[in-house]
């Protein structure tokens, strides 16, 4: 029954990631609630869902636009370095400390996922950033992505809006590529450190790929607003469950 639960949640996570994002709010709690230690669950969840980022990046391959005054390679470099740093930080975090952080990480990521798009226009009126700021904040997002990763897509879209980008397809293309890069760096660290439980991870990886394919096919039939509300409700529920668990 645990494996059935993991397959089902990963399949739904693949659909969510293809349509609106937020699949981590399903895969990570599912692993923990089936008995996987939280740090290993976080690592295994990252391994299970990261191929979807590169699949999405390939779908957006014709929409890539280099960042003015920055370029693609510096952004890839800071995403890679940040992903490694975040993964190492997770591996060095004591298990008890991470247990206490989980509810707050889930709650913060959920609120950002649910309300980040509404805050972006306000920030755009108040703040603008240059090339150095873009690279610095991208590095910080990548560290967070390697450590936990919830709602990193919202963070990156907000960042690129503050930098002055307004082509949503180009922003999504960059977001998916850099998310895949930081997750791939974290995945290598987790595998080398032996922090991945492979039976659960492989089942979820296959399910997430199938869900991602299904999600891409049905994306146009689902109102993303309602889907985002559903994912936010799931995230709040999981956050409450982890607060009660601590």
Protein Blocks (a to p, Z undefined) as FASTA:
>chain_A
ZZmmmmmmmmmmmmmmmmngojlmmmmmmmmmnopafklmmmmmmmmmmmmmmmmmmmmm
mmgccdehkbjmlmmmmmmmmmmmmmmmmmmpcfklmmmmmmmmmmmmmmmmmmmmmmmm
mmmmmpccdfklmmmmmmmmmmmmmmnopoklmmmmmmmmmnopabfklmmmmmmmmmmm
mmmmmmmmmmmnopacfklmmmmmmmmmmmmmmmmmmmmmpcfklmmmmmmmmmmmmmmm
mmmmZZ
